[in-house]
Amino acid sequence: MKKYIAKRLLQLIPILLGITLLSFALMHSASGDAVDILEANRGGVLSEEAKAKAREELGLDKPFLEQYAVWMKQVLTGDMGKSYVSGKPVFSTFVHKLPATIALTIASVLVTILLSVPLGVLAAVKQNRFLDYLIRFLSFIGNSLPNFFVSLLLIYFFALKLGWFPVMGNAQGWKSIILPTLTLAIAMASKYTRQVRASVLEELNKEYVTGARARGVREGRILYFSVLKSSMLTIVTLLALSIGSLLGGTAIVESIFMWDGVGKMAVDAITMRDYPVIQAYVIWMAVIYVAVNLITDILYHYLDPRIRLGQEGAA
Amino acid sequence: MKRRLTAVLICTVLAAGILAGCGNSEDKKGEDEKQGTTAQDGEKVFNYGTTAYGVEMGNTGLNPHDNYSGWSAVRYGVGETLFKFTEHMELEPWLAESYEQVDEYTVKITLKDNIMFTSGRKLDGQAVKECLEDLVAVHDRAPGDLKIKEITADGLTVTITSEEKVPALLNYLSDPYGAIIDMEYGVTEDKNVAGTGPFIAEHVSDTEISLRKNPEYWGGEVKMDSVNVKEIIDGDTLTMALQSGEIDAAQGLPYASLPLFQENESYKVSSVNTSRVFFAQLNYDTPALQDDRVRKAIAMGIDKEGFTAGLLGGNGTPASGIFPSNFSFGNESVKAPEYNPEEGKKLLEEAGYTDTDGDGYADKGGEPLVIRWLTYPGRQELPLLAESAQATLKEMGIKVEVNNTANQQDFLDKGEWDIYASAFVTAPTGDPEYFFTTHCLKDSAKNRGKYYNEELEALETQLHGEFDPAKRGELAVKMQQILLDDGGFIFASHLKMSFAMKANVTGFEAHPSDYYEITANLDYE
């Protein structure tokens, strides 16, 4: 197992090299650089000398590969550089924004699980009955609505009309996180409810369930100790992907709720051609996906005895 | 029975939700939240949401010597400049008491005697000298504008000598980058500074600034105890934050939201015309546009009244020239072609463009008159202007192909455009020369259409050496008229900037310079 983990972590090196080079190349192929964009955004004019000086200071006058090499050298010495736009160290900016993103990720994943697992099981157990239809209908609606629309609806009803939660920001503690969490969880829970339902139905039709029933095992015990555990493999895979994507931030939700996370930071950086911030974000995303996939694989070992035993047998 | 019970339960929950949603917000929210001050422990707190603060604006932090952060220092009452602009964009002393133009290269400024920095240091000539020396050493635009050779200080006076004649030196010093800060105090890690303004920043981040009143403010009593400036990017969030009472005033509301506050007695709106103009440059490389009559016909085909009243919902003012009406050399001082499609059509016919094949578009020698209209989506007004021009020019038989792209620079570089519409702040320091030098001269950086007029070049040389503001204004009028007569530029509208606020907010007015927002007079009735 340790060997396996070490191997996966080693694979991270070529992945990081590849995607940082690719993102660097893609950003350089876009028109304009940070100096141009800042000038355009302000609606003013910088003299060519001032622009040349700014480019020289940022190293933007150097050839593409040289810029990449300089950046890579800095990163290897633990320096992620400074933002071209704000002038602040990239690492500290990133670390400052990360807790908000992590908090929102944890909250929305928890709410997603709390909503989708019971509803999915209920829909499967009550297959083709009123409750099943209702849950499927609601999950269809939840899946169809885009995030920005759900967030505006939630703000309208719960902040503006009822006054239960703040419209934006994170100044009011737990109350502040409810609406952004619900925005993300509604879409995810709608998707997962259908997955849980399908997965539970598949398990319910298997022979071990028929056998258990024939032996007089209670329905609840079959459901919670056998069926649900087996269904979890599918859910874990999906959740892993969602967690990866959530940890990368959710720019639209962050912008609407003014939730100061890494998603909005990344979109701003792309718009402003702020290469050091974009590169830091790319590294973060690569590490997240490798780490989350690794954790998922490890979870498989514990959830599915076939994988665990198969590997031990082969060894 | 159990099924029915479940169904009833679900229906009850849904109905409750719907009723709650449809209920009048007045039922749920106290009158004080809608109308009253945002008071905590008896203190007056002003929460202000704005789209104009943030990383993409390049104005985060309060250090005036960094990028556009001086705008934040001045807007939010932390920094003050030596001179400031009146509502007519004329200069008046601020930190300065008076000035004397010693010769064409030297100006001597006398400072007011009773001013302290929030750090506790007294404002004197030496403090101003230190600040301006740092400004020209580190800022990107200031050295090119000010062209300072030497600064000397003596008590309450500071004497600035320029390398060359800079008639608009005092205007440039009134740009927010000229906010005077205490360089001995310096700039903190979070980009905070010690200024002379009515407020002291307690917390500065890329998205928010918290301010407390300066109890020792030289300009009199500061009426608001504290102010929180918050960046809010999304227009709908900004709207609902003001409606819910989370903020007391908003800048940058979408045009569609403004009527919610204009037609509601719980709120009021302060609007002003700014020098941000939405205008079109015509490409002299395009053969059809080399004909004076075609350019004039196009100018006659732009319905500025219809555009501002209809598509902008009254949130813009039709432009004749470069500058809005509140400037002495503004809209009323020049004459632009009026919207007149019939007359425009005649001009096109004179130029040889008629609809020979009956397709509704004019053509000449078998070639239809097609205009590639390039613009970008970054300003909500520009795509609307393109749509408006497309519709009205079609009536005259001109086919407009709109290219609305964020990659406009690529198309400009390749020359794949005939008309380029953009937005520009034409007189950020109240002086008229800036727009001409940046857009209209042979060597101007933004003269994208390769416009050239010898008389205009000569007048610019005259303007560059003229110190008398009145004569500068007269020259600016002449130069604008040349631009309009040549038809190389079409000025469509000036931006009307609006602040929406709770009805009991006072001392919070939109200013044509866009520099002054939070002042000592900000208060609640």
Chai-1 contact restraints between the chains, C-beta under 6 A:
chainA,res_idxA,chainB,res_idxB,connection_type,confidence,min_distance_angstrom,max_distance_angstrom,comment,restraint_id
A,S31,B,N407,contact,1.0,0.0,6.0,A-B,restraint_1
A,S31,B,Q409,contact,1.0,0.0,6.0,A-B,restraint_2
A,S31,B,D410,contact,1.0,0.0,6.0,A-B,restraint_3
A,G32,B,Q409,contact,1.0,0.0,6.0,A-B,restraint_4
A,L38,B,G58,contact,1.0,0.0,6.0,A-B,restraint_5
A,N41,B,E56,contact,1.0,0.0,6.0,A-B,restraint_6
A,R42,B,Y68,contact,1.0,0.0,6.0,A-B,restraint_7
A,G43,B,A423,contact,1.0,0.0,6.0,A-B,restraint_8
A,G43,B,F424,contact,1.0,0.0,6.0,A-B,restraint_9
A,G43,B,V425,contact,1.0,0.0,6.0,A-B,restraint_10
A,V45,B,T438,contact,1.0,0.0,6.0,A-B,restraint_11
A,V45,B,A445,contact,1.0,0.0,6.0,A-B,restraint_12
A,S47,B,G144,contact,1.0,0.0,6.0,A-B,restraint_13
A,A50,B,D140,contact,1.0,0.0,6.0,A-B,restraint_14
A,A54,B,D140,contact,1.0,0.0,6.0,A-B,restraint_15
A,V85,B,V55,contact,1.0,0.0,6.0,A-B,restraint_16
A,S86,B,V55,contact,1.0,0.0,6.0,A-B,restraint_17
A,S86,B,T60,contact,1.0,0.0,6.0,A-B,restraint_18
A,L152,B,D236,contact,1.0,0.0,6.0,A-B,restraint_19
A,I155,B,M240,contact,1.0,0.0,6.0,A-B,restraint_20
A,F157,B,G21,contact,1.0,0.0,6.0,A-B,restraint_21
A,A159,B,S244,contact,1.0,0.0,6.0,A-B,restraint_22
A,L160,B,M240,contact,1.0,0.0,6.0,A-B,restraint_23
A,L160,B,Q243,contact,1.0,0.0,6.0,A-B,restraint_24
A,L160,B,S244,contact,1.0,0.0,6.0,A-B,restraint_25
A,K161,B,G21,contact,1.0,0.0,6.0,A-B,restraint_26
A,K161,B,S25,contact,1.0,0.0,6.0,A-B,restraint_27
A,L162,B,A20,contact,1.0,0.0,6.0,A-B,restraint_28
A,L162,B,K28,contact,1.0,0.0,6.0,A-B,restraint_29
A,G163,B,K28,contact,1.0,0.0,6.0,A-B,restraint_30
A,G163,B,K29,contact,1.0,0.0,6.0,A-B,restraint_31
A,V167,B,M240,contact,1.0,0.0,6.0,A-B,restraint_32
A,V167,B,A241,contact,1.0,0.0,6.0,A-B,restraint_33
A,V167,B,S244,contact,1.0,0.0,6.0,A-B,restraint_34
A,V167,B,E246,contact,1.0,0.0,6.0,A-B,restraint_35
A,M168,B,T237,contact,1.0,0.0,6.0,A-B,restraint_36
A,M168,B,A241,contact,1.0,0.0,6.0,A-B,restraint_37
A,S255,B,I233,contact,1.0,0.0,6.0,A-B,restraint_38
A,S255,B,D234,contact,1.0,0.0,6.0,A-B,restraint_39
A,I256,B,D234,contact,1.0,0.0,6.0,A-B,restraint_40
A,I256,B,T237,contact,1.0,0.0,6.0,A-B,restraint_41
A,M258,B,I232,contact,1.0,0.0,6.0,A-B,restraint_42
A,D260,B,T207,contact,1.0,0.0,6.0,A-B,restraint_43
A,D268,B,V55,contact,1.0,0.0,6.0,A-B,restraint_44
A,D268,B,E56,contact,1.0,0.0,6.0,A-B,restraint_45
A,M272,B,E56,contact,1.0,0.0,6.0,A-B,restraint_46
